[in-house]
């Protein structure tokens, strides 16, 4: 089968389409004929080599979520899954493929009316946004700023905060056109990337998908008892001394947390995924697919991601 692997860390040109043996499901696994593959920001960070110290090596196949149809099952898995449309979390990679074998506890049945492409635009992004708001914790009536709102996690955070009764949902983004699209999804205030614009002076909660050198400046946007939750590092790591901002603002009792879905128990994730897929099928959540590209265009997909062209999620199709 065809797969895309990281031949060399660095730019998108380090990705290559290769032939790999088709997987065979072992006990507890299902084999999925893949129809849609989500391209996430973490894929580009891994490809760059920035996470090599966390065990990722050249030869790695990116992609942590797919959707498709179960073709077969391994020992111990109920054969009722065969032929069902499912979304699957592939783990720390392995999603840029035509077929994949995953543990049955990592799949969720898709409701009627939800396309595979929409499932991968929502899946992990919706989970991260949900648990980031819970980690804050966010409560109805509070104000929220989503930094880096045009990506798939940010888009879900905007919708969930608005649906959860936020008094204001401000977003940072790169253009007025993107700002209007975010307003249609629930944003009440649109700011530029530096946080300037017509919005509240401070916020109860900041959800940060970006990080990078400008992260400390957004700590100044927190209300007393305000909370920032970092869920991504698409702009790189923050300055090593950014914690000094907290000490300088000691009397405001600010809090900072990181959120990785890896620390959320899988049953809890599955419950949220199933509920969000059902909400999307009912039209209550709106997955945003930026563009569909064939698997062999993975280099182009990553180039668009690196250039900041993407609103929502690029989806690869085998």
Secondary structure as UniProt FT lines:
FT   STRAND          2..6
FT   HELIX           12..14
FT   STRAND          15..19
FT   TURN            27..28
FT   STRAND          29..39
FT   HELIX           41..48
FT   TURN            49..51
FT   HELIX           52..54
FT   TURN            58..59
FT   STRAND          65..73
FT   TURN            75..76
FT   HELIX           79..81
FT   TURN            82..83
FT   STRAND          85..89
FT   STRAND          99..103
FT   HELIX           104..106
FT   STRAND          107..109
FT   TURN            112..113
FT   HELIX           116..136
FT   TURN            140..141
FT   STRAND          143..147
FT   TURN            148..150
FT   HELIX           152..163
FT   TURN            164..165
FT   STRAND          168..172
FT   HELIX           176..184
FT   TURN            185..186
FT   STRAND          189..191
FT   TURN            193..194
FT   STRAND          203..208
FT   TURN            213..214
FT   HELIX           215..219
FT   TURN            220..221
FT   STRAND          222..230
FT   TURN            234..235
FT   TURN            240..243
FT   HELIX           244..248
FT   HELIX           250..252
FT   STRAND          255..258
FT   HELIX           261..263
FT   HELIX           266..281
FT   TURN            282..283
FT   STRAND          289..294
FT   HELIX           295..297
FT   HELIX           298..306
FT   TURN            307..308
FT   STRAND          312..317
//
